[in-house]
Amino acid sequence: MADKRAADKKAADKKGQLKVTQIGSPIGREDSQRRTLIGLGLNKMGRTRTLEDTPAVRGMIKRVHHLVRVEQ
């Protein structure tokens, strides 16, 4: 029974998550775009973070959509 609860919790944790990968360099971009990447936890090319799907995170991604790849 405990295994089923653990599996259900893992499935619930995955729901509402976004996998964000930095694919572009902030060199030559506005400082606000560099700070947004750092706020997302991305500051090196190829770095990937799993973030909660919230309106705030979606807004940050929208600001730097040309520098990141988003998977659900």
N, C-alpha and C positions, 0 to 999 in steps of 0.2 A: 504494500500500500504506500509506503514511503517513497518508493521508486516512482510511482505514478505521480505523486505530488511534486516531486523534484522535476520530473519531465514537464508537468503542466506549468511550473514556475519558470522554467527555461523558455518555454514557448511564449509565455506572457512577457518575459524580459525582452525577447527578440522583437515583439510587436512594437511598432512605433520607434524603430531605430533607423538611422541613416548611416551608411558607410560613405565617408567623404575622403577622397584622395586628392592631394595637391598634384596638379599636372603642369602648372605654369609657374614661372618665376615672377616674383614681385619687383625685380630690378626694373627701374624706369617707370614704375607705377606710382600712383598717388600714395602718400603715407597712410591714408585711411584704409586703403586696400591691404597694405602690409599689416597694419594693426588688426584688421578683421581676420586675416589668416591666422595670426597669432592667437586671437580670441577663440578661433575654432580649434586651436591646438595643432595647427599646421605651420611649420616654418622651414621645412626642407622639402625639396622635390621628392615625390614618391611616398611621402609620409601619409599614412592612413589613420583615420580616427572613426570610431563608431560613436555617434552622437544621438541623443534623444530627439525625436521629431517634434519640435515645438515651433510656434510662430517666430520666436526670436532667432532660433537657429536657421529657419527657412529664410528669414530676412538677411541674415549674415551671408548665407550661401548665395542669395540673389545678388548681393553686392560684388561678389567675386566669382560669379558663375563661369567666367572665362578662364579662371585659374584652377578650377576644381572639377572633379568627376564625382557624381553622386549616384549611389546604388541603394536600393531599398532592401 
